[in-house]
Amino acid sequence: MKRGVLALGILACGWLFSACAPAGVYVRYGPPAPRYAVVGVAPGVGYVWTDGYWDRRGGNWAWVDGRWARPPHRGAAWVPGRWDQGRRGYEFHRGHWR
């Protein structure tokens, strides 16, 4: 029980801080190729694997590992983050639950 409450708290903090991330960050060139890893077995029933992604930190590319997460509600689907190329450069759209 305590472990579940702790995990929920960590996920909530991550969501809160990611919501504060600036929108519309553009870079001139796209990220490196994605990294691939063995996903393994889900830690429990109902967990969904959220893929890793390249992020920009301190002007450099930094890989953020994928992780297992529980959907926030029944029927929720994970939409992976992606980098899109536009006129102003590459823009990152964070992954989210739909």
Phi and psi restraints in degrees (value plus and minus 20) as a CYANA .aco file:
   2 LYS   PHI     -82.0   -42.0
   2 LYS   PSI     -57.1   -17.1
   3 ARG   PHI     -84.3   -44.3
   3 ARG   PSI     -60.4   -20.4
   4 GLY   PHI     -85.6   -45.6
   4 GLY   PSI     -60.4   -20.4
   5 VAL   PHI     -86.4   -46.4
   5 VAL   PSI     -61.0   -21.0
   6 LEU   PHI     -82.9   -42.9
   6 LEU   PSI     -65.3   -25.3
   7 ALA   PHI     -81.9   -41.9
   7 ALA   PSI     -61.4   -21.4
   8 LEU   PHI     -83.3   -43.3
   8 LEU   PSI     -60.9   -20.9
   9 GLY   PHI     -83.7   -43.7
   9 GLY   PSI     -61.2   -21.2
  10 ILE   PHI     -85.2   -45.2
  10 ILE   PSI     -63.9   -23.9
  11 LEU   PHI     -82.6   -42.6
  11 LEU   PSI     -60.8   -20.8
  12 ALA   PHI     -83.9   -43.9
  12 ALA   PSI     -61.3   -21.3
  13 CYS   PHI     -85.1   -45.1
  13 CYS   PSI     -61.8   -21.8
  14 GLY   PHI     -81.6   -41.6
  14 GLY   PSI     -61.9   -21.9
  15 TRP   PHI     -84.6   -44.6
  15 TRP   PSI     -63.2   -23.2
  16 LEU   PHI     -81.6   -41.6
  16 LEU   PSI     -67.4   -27.4
  17 PHE   PHI     -90.8   -50.8
  17 PHE   PSI     -53.0   -13.0
  18 SER   PHI     -89.3   -49.3
  18 SER   PSI     -48.5    -8.5
  19 ALA   PHI     -88.7   -48.7
  19 ALA   PSI     -41.8    -1.8
  20 CYS   PHI    -106.9   -66.9
  20 CYS   PSI     -26.0    14.0
  21 ALA   PHI     -85.0   -45.0
  21 ALA   PSI     121.7   161.7
  22 PRO   PHI     -85.0   -45.0
  22 PRO   PSI     119.3   159.3
  23 ALA   PHI    -109.8   -69.8
  23 ALA   PSI     130.4   170.4
  24 GLY   PHI      56.3    96.3
  24 GLY   PSI      20.0    60.0
  25 VAL   PHI    -106.2   -66.2
  25 VAL   PSI     103.1   143.1
  26 TYR   PHI    -133.9   -93.9
  26 TYR   PSI     124.1   164.1
  27 VAL   PHI    -148.8  -108.8
  27 VAL   PSI     136.9   176.9
  28 ARG   PHI     -94.5   -54.5
  28 ARG   PSI     -49.8    -9.8
  29 TYR   PHI    -150.7  -110.7
  29 TYR   PSI     133.6   173.6
  30 GLY   PHI     -93.7   -53.7
  30 GLY   PSI     149.4   189.4
  31 PRO   PHI     -92.9   -52.9
  31 PRO   PSI     143.8   183.8
  32 PRO   PHI     -83.9   -43.9
  32 PRO   PSI     152.4   192.4
  33 ALA   PHI     -81.2   -41.2
  33 ALA   PSI     126.9   166.9
  34 PRO   PHI     -82.7   -42.7
  34 PRO   PSI     133.3   173.3
  35 ARG   PHI    -112.3   -72.3
  35 ARG   PSI     126.2   166.2
  36 TYR   PHI    -136.4   -96.4
  36 TYR   PSI     122.9   162.9
  37 ALA   PHI    -165.5  -125.5
  37 ALA   PSI     143.1   183.1
  38 VAL   PHI     -95.8   -55.8
  38 VAL   PSI     106.2   146.2
  39 VAL   PHI     -96.6   -56.6
  39 VAL   PSI     -63.1   -23.1
  40 GLY   PHI      64.6   104.6
  40 GLY   PSI    -186.2  -146.2
  41 VAL   PHI    -115.3   -75.3
  41 VAL   PSI     119.6   159.6
  42 ALA   PHI     -79.9   -39.9
  42 ALA   PSI     125.8   165.8
  43 PRO   PHI     -92.3   -52.3
  43 PRO   PSI     -29.0    11.0
  44 GLY   PHI    -196.4  -156.4
  44 GLY   PSI     153.8   193.8
  45 VAL   PHI     -87.9   -47.9
  45 VAL   PSI     117.3   157.3
  46 GLY   PHI      71.2   111.2
  46 GLY   PSI     -25.4    14.6
  47 TYR   PHI     -96.6   -56.6
  47 TYR   PSI     129.3   169.3
  48 VAL   PHI    -144.8  -104.8
  48 VAL   PSI     117.9   157.9
  49 TRP   PHI    -100.6   -60.6
  49 TRP   PSI     107.7   147.7
  50 THR   PHI    -128.0   -88.0
  50 THR   PSI      98.9   138.9
  51 ASP   PHI     -80.9   -40.9
  51 ASP   PSI     133.8   173.8
  52 GLY   PHI     -93.3   -53.3
  52 GLY   PSI     148.8   188.8
  53 TYR   PHI    -176.4  -136.4
  53 TYR   PSI     141.1   181.1
  54 TRP   PHI    -108.1   -68.1
  54 TRP   PSI     112.8   152.8
  55 ASP   PHI    -142.4  -102.4
  55 ASP   PSI     143.7   183.7
  56 ARG   PHI    -123.6   -83.6
  56 ARG   PSI     104.2   144.2
  57 ARG   PHI    -158.2  -118.2
  57 ARG   PSI      98.8   138.8
  58 GLY   PHI      41.3    81.3
  58 GLY   PSI      12.2    52.2
  59 GLY   PHI      59.7    99.7
  59 GLY   PSI     -13.7    26.3
  60 ASN   PHI    -143.3  -103.3
  60 ASN   PSI     141.1   181.1
  61 TRP   PHI    -101.4   -61.4
  61 TRP   PSI     115.0   155.0
  62 ALA   PHI    -153.3  -113.3
  62 ALA   PSI     109.4   149.4
  63 TRP   PHI    -101.0   -61.0
  63 TRP   PSI     111.1   151.1
  64 VAL   PHI    -127.9   -87.9
  64 VAL   PSI      98.1   138.1
  65 ASP   PHI     -83.8   -43.8
  65 ASP   PSI     128.6   168.6
  66 GLY   PHI     -90.3   -50.3
  66 GLY   PSI     147.4   187.4
  67 ARG   PHI    -176.1  -136.1
  67 ARG   PSI     143.9   183.9
  68 TRP   PHI    -106.2   -66.2
  68 TRP   PSI     116.5   156.5
  69 ALA   PHI    -161.7  -121.7
  69 ALA   PSI     132.7   172.7
  70 ARG   PHI    -116.3   -76.3
  70 ARG   PSI     113.7   153.7
  71 PRO   PHI     -79.2   -39.2
  71 PRO   PSI     125.9   165.9
  72 PRO   PHI     -90.6   -50.6
  72 PRO   PSI     -41.7    -1.7
  73 HIS   PHI    -175.6  -135.6
  73 HIS   PSI     144.2   184.2
  74 ARG   PHI     -82.0   -42.0
  74 ARG   PSI     114.9   154.9
  75 GLY   PHI      64.5   104.5
  75 GLY   PSI     -20.7    19.3
  76 ALA   PHI     -89.2   -49.2
  76 ALA   PSI     124.6   164.6
  77 ALA   PHI    -144.9  -104.9
  77 ALA   PSI     120.7   160.7
  78 TRP   PHI    -103.2   -63.2
  78 TRP   PSI     108.5   148.5
  79 VAL   PHI    -126.2   -86.2
  79 VAL   PSI      93.3   133.3
  80 PRO   PHI     -85.5   -45.5
  80 PRO   PSI     132.0   172.0
  81 GLY   PHI     -87.1   -47.1
  81 GLY   PSI     137.8   177.8
  82 ARG   PHI    -174.5  -134.5
  82 ARG   PSI     134.6   174.6
  83 TRP   PHI    -122.9   -82.9
  83 TRP   PSI     105.7   145.7
  84 ASP   PHI    -133.1   -93.1
  84 ASP   PSI     120.2   160.2
  85 GLN   PHI    -115.0   -75.0
  85 GLN   PSI     110.4   150.4
  86 GLY   PHI    -155.2  -115.2
  86 GLY   PSI    -187.7  -147.7
  87 ARG   PHI     -84.9   -44.9
  87 ARG   PSI     -50.5   -10.5
  88 ARG   PHI    -111.9   -71.9
  88 ARG   PSI     -21.4    18.6
  89 GLY   PHI     103.0   143.0
  89 GLY   PSI    -175.3  -135.3
  90 TYR   PHI    -114.9   -74.9
  90 TYR   PSI     114.6   154.6
  91 GLU   PHI    -142.7  -102.7
  91 GLU   PSI     117.9   157.9
  92 PHE   PHI    -115.2   -75.2
  92 PHE   PSI     114.1   154.1
  93 HIS   PHI    -134.9   -94.9
  93 HIS   PSI      92.0   132.0
  94 ARG   PHI     -84.0   -44.0
  94 ARG   PSI     130.3   170.3
  95 GLY   PHI     -85.6   -45.6
  95 GLY   PSI     132.7   172.7
  96 HIS   PHI    -177.0  -137.0
  96 HIS   PSI     143.8   183.8
  97 TRP   PHI    -108.0   -68.0
  97 TRP   PSI     118.0   158.0
